Amino acid sequence: MTESTIEAVIFDLGRVLVAIDDHLLVERLFKGLDPSDPQQVALATMKDPAMVAFNSGDITPEEFYERMKRRYRLAIEFDEFSRLWCGIFHPMQGMEELVSELGGKVRLGLLSDTDPLHWNFILRNYPWIAHHFKSCTLSYKLGVMKPNPAIYMAAAASVQSPPDRCLYIDDLEDNVLAARLTGMTALRFESVPQLRTALKDLGI
């Protein structure tokens, strides 16, 4: 095996570092979607105009709540909405251990289309993420979302590596393809064992 040219590994957040309960999203918030198809749920929600505005940092949590309340006819107050909105996350078994192992081998970065409610929840409830990821590229802070090339370039800059020496890992194929267009090596995440095998194949 030749020595790897990868200097940094950049992770997506939701459905990669942490799992997402799609059933909760559909049953309590996004009625009408198929919770058995995570790809459909992810794409439908991420393309919702209110979600795009929130993830881009264009509206506040309160404004996002009001838009979602009207669109999905939600009969809940802001605090309950925030609890449900952030309660979708649960641990991705084996990922904390994998990231910890990588920490001594490569630089670690995080690139996520996310919002302030989700991100602050992650920081409070998943302290290992804050510990391992000092370089976080977040859409709501940058004002740019995937698959815009600018957000991938910002993520590469955050880990002080050129794109062609970065590996990006995402659960959505469109985001993987967009990363490759910037020169990154990119993998679609399916499971922790699958990712371990792929990393080994890359010499990491």
Secondary structure, DSSP 8 states (H G I E B T S, - for coil): -------EEEE-TBTTTEEE-HHHIIIIISTTS-TT-HHHHHHHHHTSHHHHHHHTTSS-HHHHHHHHHHHHT----HHHHHHHHHTTEEE-TTHHHHHHHHTTTSEEEEEE---HHHHHHHHHH-HHHHHH-SEEEEHHHHT--TT-HHHHHHHHHHTT--GGGEEEEESSHHHHHHHHHTT-EEEE---HHHHHHHHHHTT-
